[in-house]
Amino acid sequence: MKSKRLKIYFGTCSWKYDSWEGLVYSKAKGINMLEEYSRQFNSVEIDQWFWSLYAVNKISLPKENDVKLYAESVPDEFRFTIKIPNSITLTHFYRKNKSEELKPNPHFLSPDLFNEFLSTLKPMQNKIGVLMFQFEYLNKEKMSNQIEFAERFEAFLQNIKTEYQLGIEIRNPNYLNKKYFEFLKKNNLSMVFLHGYYMPPIWEVFKTSKELLLSPVVIRLHGPDRSGIEEKTGNVWNQIVEPKDEELPKIAEMIHYLSEKQTDVYVNVNNHYEGSAPLTIRKLKEILSDNE
């Protein structure tokens, strides 16, 4: 019997960067950027639909024309990872300042809103890899503890039906324990490893959880200092300005281990990680190739 062929999906967090001209794009203007992008990469993360909650009665969801265009711009084997709208993942509205009273988001983990969101994705349904729930740091005001989080999410799962693979990115380091990974496995949820934003190094978390992970796994590489690297680059993302040469071999080891376990992997790289996501992916692929 032939073994399952591992799929590693390398992609960037968004793709609309004029400064990738000559690196990814033939020119910056007047082209279908996603179409040209898909000639080099087999995946991309869509985060533009995450920013969706503006008021109780003001929520934006994906536009049909955009979804169709994105689906038609990439080949059949291409896969999108998509951040679920924050109108679904935010427990409370964002505060303008710390003294402002927290206002609960009535749409938090709403099955109805989630199903409405899914209906907008139908034109690209065959090209979706993972739908990712990205939760902000949940302090005691927003979520009493990890048990409450698991209970509320499981209640949500009981009221939805989806053929898509779901994954969770959590930003509470104290949640990353055995119970959390058992919760993911029990509910057939993918782990979304976030490297950055004050989270512990993902290879350390991986060591304690790797036997409990389900396929696919998502690895999201973000830098720790967003404003600092933006100042260094001037928002021109065509060169490495903060190399992470000690980290990338450890990430490659994670990917290699998952390949041995026949686990599909999505590697989503942000420009803020080293200064240029396409060049980081190139470096990571070279490390993996050298280790074969």
C-alpha positions in Angstrom: 0.0 0.0 0.0 1.3 3.4 -0.9 1.7 5.9 1.9 -0.3 9.1 1.9 1.5 11.9 0.1 2.3 14.7 2.5 1.2 18.2 1.4 3.1 21.2 2.7 1.4 24.5 1.8 3.6 27.5 1.9 1.9 30.9 1.8 2.1 34.4 3.0 -0.3 36.4 5.2 -2.1 38.4 2.5 -0.6 39.1 -0.9 -1.3 42.7 -1.8 2.1 44.2 -1.5 3.4 46.5 -4.3 6.9 46.2 -2.9 7.0 42.5 -4.0 7.4 43.7 -7.6 10.3 41.8 -9.1 10.2 39.3 -6.3 6.7 37.9 -6.8 5.1 40.1 -9.4 6.1 41.2 -12.9 4.9 44.7 -12.0 3.0 46.3 -9.2 0.0 47.8 -11.0 -2.5 46.6 -13.6 -2.1 42.8 -12.9 -4.0 40.1 -11.2 -1.7 39.9 -8.2 -3.2 36.7 -6.8 -2.9 34.9 -10.2 0.8 35.7 -10.4 1.3 34.9 -6.7 -0.2 31.4 -7.2 2.5 30.6 -9.7 5.1 30.6 -6.9 3.0 29.6 -3.8 0.3 27.0 -3.3 -1.5 28.7 -0.4 -2.3 32.1 1.0 -3.9 33.4 4.2 -6.9 35.7 3.8 -7.1 38.1 6.7 -9.1 41.0 5.1 -12.4 39.4 6.1 -11.3 39.2 9.8 -11.9 42.9 10.3 -15.7 42.8 10.2 -17.2 44.1 13.5 -18.0 47.9 13.5 -21.1 48.1 15.6 -23.9 45.8 16.9 -25.8 46.2 13.6 -22.8 46.9 11.4 -21.0 43.8 10.3 -19.2 43.2 7.0 -18.9 39.8 5.4 -17.0 38.7 2.2 -18.4 40.2 -1.0 -19.5 37.6 -3.6 -17.5 39.2 -6.4 -14.3 39.1 -4.4 -14.8 35.4 -3.4 -15.4 34.5 -7.0 -12.4 36.4 -8.3 -10.1 34.9 -5.7 -11.3 31.4 -6.5 -10.9 31.9 -10.3 -7.4 33.3 -9.9 -5.7 30.2 -8.6 -5.3 26.6 -9.8 -7.3 23.7 -8.4 -4.6 22.5 -6.1 -4.2 25.9 -4.4 -5.6 26.3 -0.9 -6.8 29.3 1.1 -6.5 29.5 4.9 -9.1 32.0 6.1 -9.4 34.0 9.3 -13.0 33.9 10.5 -14.5 37.3 11.0 -13.8 38.9 14.3 -17.5 39.6 14.6 -17.6 35.9 15.6 -14.4 35.6 17.6 -14.4 38.8 19.7 -16.0 38.4 23.1 -16.3 42.2 23.5 -16.0 45.2 21.3 -12.6 46.8 21.1 -12.1 49.6 23.6 -10.8 53.1 22.6 -9.0 53.3 25.9 -8.5 51.2 29.0 -10.9 53.2 31.1 -13.8 52.6 28.8 -16.3 50.0 29.9 -16.3 46.6 28.1 -19.2 46.1 25.9 -20.1 42.4 25.1 -20.3 41.4 21.5 -23.7 39.7 21.0 -22.4 37.9 17.9 -19.6 36.1 19.8 -19.6 32.4 18.6 -22.9 33.0 16.9 -23.9 29.9 14.8 -26.2 32.0 12.7 -23.6 34.5 11.8 -21.0 31.8 11.2 -23.4 29.9 8.8 -24.0 33.2 7.0 -20.3 33.7 6.6 -19.9 30.1 5.3 -22.6 30.8 2.6 -20.4 33.6 1.2 -17.5 31.2 0.7 -19.3 28.8 -1.6 -17.6 30.0 -4.8 -14.2 28.9 -3.3 -15.4 26.0 -1.3 -13.2 23.4 -3.1 -10.1 25.5 -2.5 -10.4 26.1 1.3 -7.8 24.5 3.5 -8.5 25.6 7.0 -10.9 28.2 8.5 -9.1 29.7 11.5 -10.7 31.1 14.7 -8.2 33.7 15.9 -9.0 34.7 19.5 -7.3 37.7 21.2 -5.8 37.5 24.7 -8.7 36.6 26.9 -8.3 38.2 30.3 -10.6 37.4 33.3 -13.0 40.2 32.2 -13.5 38.5 28.9 -13.3 34.8 29.8 -13.2 33.5 33.3 -11.0 30.5 32.5 -9.9 27.9 30.0 -12.8 25.6 31.1 -15.4 28.2 30.2 -13.7 28.8 26.8 -13.8 25.1 25.9 -17.4 24.8 27.0 -18.6 27.8 25.0 -16.7 26.6 21.9 -18.1 23.1 22.2 -21.6 24.5 22.5 -21.0 26.5 19.3 -19.8 23.4 17.5 -22.9 21.5 18.4 -25.0 24.1 16.6 -23.1 24.3 13.3 -22.5 22.0 10.4 -19.5 22.5 8.1 -17.5 20.4 5.7 -14.5 22.6 6.2 -11.6 21.9 8.6 -11.6 24.3 11.5 -8.6 25.5 13.5 -8.0 27.6 16.6 -5.4 30.2 17.3 -5.3 31.1 21.0 -3.3 34.0 22.5 -3.4 32.8 26.1 -0.1 31.1 26.8 -1.6 29.5 30.0 -4.2 27.7 27.8 -1.5 25.7 26.0 -1.6 22.6 28.2 -2.5 19.0 27.8 -6.2 19.7 28.4 -6.2 22.2 25.6 -4.7 19.8 23.0 -7.1 17.1 24.2 -9.9 19.5 23.6 -8.7 20.1 20.0 -8.3 16.4 19.3 -11.7 15.5 20.8 -13.4 18.1 18.5 -11.3 17.4 15.4 -9.8 20.9 15.4 -6.5 21.9 13.9 -3.9 23.5 16.0 -2.8 26.9 14.7 0.7 27.6 16.1 1.3 31.4 16.5 4.9 32.5 16.7 5.0 36.0 17.9 2.7 38.3 19.8 4.3 37.4 23.2 3.5 33.7 22.7 6.1 31.1 23.7 8.3 29.7 21.0 6.2 27.3 18.9 8.9 24.6 18.9 8.7 24.5 22.7 4.9 24.2 22.6 5.2 21.6 19.8 7.4 19.3 21.9 4.7 18.9 24.5 1.8 18.6 22.1 3.0 16.8 19.0 1.5 13.4 19.8 -2.0 15.0 20.2 -2.1 17.0 16.9 -4.5 16.2 14.1 -4.0 16.9 10.4 -3.7 19.5 9.1 -1.5 21.8 11.3 -1.1 25.5 10.7 2.2 27.3 11.5 1.8 31.1 11.5 5.1 33.1 11.7 4.7 36.6 13.0 7.4 38.9 14.3 7.4 40.0 18.0 7.7 43.8 17.2 5.3 44.9 14.5 5.9 48.6 14.8 9.6 48.2 15.1 10.0 46.3 11.8 7.6 48.6 10.0 9.9 51.5 11.0 12.9 49.6 9.7 11.4 48.7 6.4 9.3 51.8 5.8 6.6 49.2 4.8 8.7 48.1 1.9 8.8 44.3 2.2 11.4 43.1 -0.3 14.4 42.2 1.9 15.2 40.5 5.1 15.9 43.0 7.8 15.6 40.9 11.0 16.9 37.4 10.1 15.7 34.5 12.2 18.4 32.1 11.1 18.4 30.3 14.5 14.7 29.8 14.5 14.1 28.6 11.0 15.9 25.2 11.4 13.7 24.5 14.4 10.6 25.3 12.4 11.9 23.0 9.6 12.3 20.2 12.2 8.6 20.7 13.1 7.6 20.3 9.5 9.9 17.3 9.1 8.4 15.6 12.1 4.8 16.2 10.9 5.8 14.8 7.5 7.0 11.6 9.1 3.6 11.5 10.8 1.8 12.0 7.5 0.3 15.3 8.7 -0.4 18.1 6.2 1.1 21.5 7.1 0.2 25.0 6.3 3.1 27.5 6.8 1.8 31.1 6.8 4.5 33.7 6.9 4.0 37.4 7.7 6.2 40.1 6.3 6.7 41.2 9.9 8.6 38.0 10.8 11.9 38.8 9.0 11.0 41.7 6.6 9.9 39.8 3.5 7.6 36.8 3.7 8.5 35.5 0.2 12.2 35.5 1.1 11.5 33.8 4.4 9.7 31.0 2.6 12.6 30.7 0.2 15.0 30.3 3.1 12.8 27.7 4.8 12.4 25.7 1.7 16.2 25.6 1.2 16.6 24.3 4.8 14.1 21.6 4.2 15.7 20.7 0.9 19.2 20.5 2.5 17.9 18.1 5.1 16.3 15.6 2.7 
